[in-house]
Amino acid sequence: MIAGVDVLIISNNKPFADAATKDAIVRHVQSGKGLIGLHPGLWYNWVDWPEYNRRLIGGGARGHDKYGEFEVLVSGPGHPLMRGVLAKFTLQDELYYFEPDAQGTPIKVLATAHSKAKNKDYPQVFVVEQSKGRVVGITLGHDAAAHDHDGYIQLLRNAVRWTAGKETK
């Protein structure tokens, strides 16, 4: 199913139909492989699979600001994920209300954005502190406006390299 894959990107909000797929995703991370939770892949999508958000992603989102422009501020500039990404950049997107799970796997936040609607800062880019696999969360990426943004493109490139264990020094 996903054997031989170094990096798995989950960017969907449809349920995984069978337990074998869910087990394969967990085994993938437990074996030291990479996982990128991207935009809808960071939502609380699966009521029948709470371990995904708690164990693999370290939390989740249940809402977001209206689509619009907001600023992303890098708080972890020394991390390989942020290499080549401006210290702050503005883009059109949905600002996800990602909340770390207090009982979940801890996350290290690398970039945030401030929600005017909630008057609160939310993680936009983070690393989930797994014991073996490398897991990244990127809440950005709703549509072409984000996908074509230089900062977003650089984040994706860095995330694939880092989760695969192939970041440049």
C-alpha positions in Angstrom: 0.0 0.0 0.0 2.6 2.6 1.1 5.6 0.4 1.3 8.7 2.0 -0.2 7.5 5.5 0.3 9.8 7.8 2.3 7.3 10.7 2.8 3.5 10.5 3.0 1.5 13.7 2.5 -2.0 13.7 4.0 -4.1 16.5 2.5 -7.6 15.2 2.5 -10.7 15.4 4.6 -12.4 12.2 3.4 -12.3 9.3 5.8 -9.9 6.4 5.3 -12.2 3.5 4.6 -10.4 0.7 6.3 -8.3 -0.1 9.4 -5.5 -1.5 7.3 -4.8 2.0 5.8 -4.8 3.6 9.2 -2.5 1.0 10.6 -0.1 1.4 7.6 0.0 5.2 8.2 0.9 4.7 11.9 3.5 2.0 11.0 5.0 4.4 8.4 5.7 7.0 11.1 6.7 4.4 13.8 9.3 3.0 11.3 11.0 6.4 11.1 9.5 7.6 7.8 8.1 11.1 7.1 4.6 12.4 7.2 3.4 15.9 6.2 -0.1 16.9 7.4 -1.1 19.6 4.9 -4.1 22.0 5.2 -7.2 19.7 5.4 -5.0 16.9 6.7 -4.8 18.9 9.9 -8.5 19.1 10.5 -10.3 16.9 13.0 -11.6 14.8 10.1 -12.0 11.3 11.5 -14.3 10.7 14.4 -13.4 7.0 14.2 -9.7 7.7 14.3 -8.8 10.2 17.1 -5.3 8.7 17.4 -4.5 10.4 14.1 -4.8 13.9 15.6 -3.6 13.0 19.1 -0.6 10.8 18.3 0.4 11.6 14.8 -0.4 15.3 14.3 -0.5 16.5 17.9 -3.8 18.4 17.7 -6.1 19.7 15.0 -8.3 22.5 13.7 -12.1 22.7 13.9 -12.5 26.2 12.3 -10.7 29.0 10.4 -11.0 32.7 9.6 -12.8 33.7 6.5 -10.6 33.3 3.4 -8.4 36.4 3.1 -5.0 37.9 3.5 -3.0 37.4 6.7 0.7 37.5 7.8 2.7 34.5 8.8 5.5 35.1 11.2 8.4 32.7 11.5 9.3 31.8 15.1 11.8 29.0 14.4 14.1 30.5 11.8 17.0 28.1 12.6 15.0 24.9 11.7 15.7 23.4 8.3 12.0 23.7 7.5 12.3 27.4 7.5 15.4 27.7 5.4 14.9 30.2 2.6 11.5 31.3 4.0 11.1 35.0 4.8 10.9 35.9 8.5 7.3 37.2 7.7 5.2 37.0 4.6 1.6 37.7 3.6 -0.7 35.4 1.6 -4.3 34.8 0.8 -5.6 31.6 2.5 -7.7 30.3 5.3 -6.1 30.9 8.7 -6.7 27.6 10.5 -7.4 27.5 14.2 -5.0 24.7 14.9 -4.9 23.8 18.6 -2.3 21.5 20.1 -3.8 18.5 22.0 -2.9 18.7 25.7 -2.8 14.9 25.8 -1.2 14.6 22.4 2.3 14.3 21.0 4.0 17.7 21.6 4.6 20.0 18.7 7.3 22.6 18.1 5.8 25.7 16.5 8.0 27.2 13.7 5.5 29.8 12.3 2.3 31.4 13.5 -0.4 33.8 12.3 -2.7 36.1 14.2 -6.5 35.6 13.8 -8.3 38.9 13.9 -11.6 37.1 14.3 -10.4 35.2 17.4 -7.7 37.8 18.5 -5.3 34.8 19.0 -2.1 33.5 17.4 -2.3 30.0 15.9 0.4 27.6 14.7 0.8 27.5 10.9 3.9 25.5 10.5 5.1 23.0 13.1 7.0 19.8 13.8 5.4 17.0 15.8 8.0 15.6 18.2 7.7 11.9 17.3 10.2 9.5 18.7 11.1 8.0 15.4 9.4 9.4 12.3 9.6 13.0 11.1 6.2 14.7 11.1 5.4 18.3 9.8 2.2 20.2 9.9 1.5 23.0 7.5 -2.0 24.6 7.8 -1.5 26.7 4.7 -2.6 25.7 1.2 -6.3 26.2 0.5 -5.9 27.1 -3.2 -3.8 28.4 -6.0 -3.2 31.7 -4.3 -1.3 29.9 -1.6 0.1 27.2 -3.8 1.8 29.8 -6.1 3.2 31.8 -3.2 7.0 31.6 -3.0 7.0 31.1 0.8 4.5 28.2 0.5 6.5 26.6 -2.3 9.7 26.8 -0.2 8.0 25.4 2.8 6.8 22.4 0.9 10.2 21.7 -0.6 11.8 22.0 2.8 9.2 19.8 4.4 9.7 17.0 1.9 13.5 17.1 2.3 13.3 17.3 6.1 10.7 14.5 6.5 12.7 12.3 4.2 15.8 13.0 6.3 17.6 14.6 3.3 17.8 18.3 4.3 20.9 20.1 3.2 23.2 21.4 5.9 
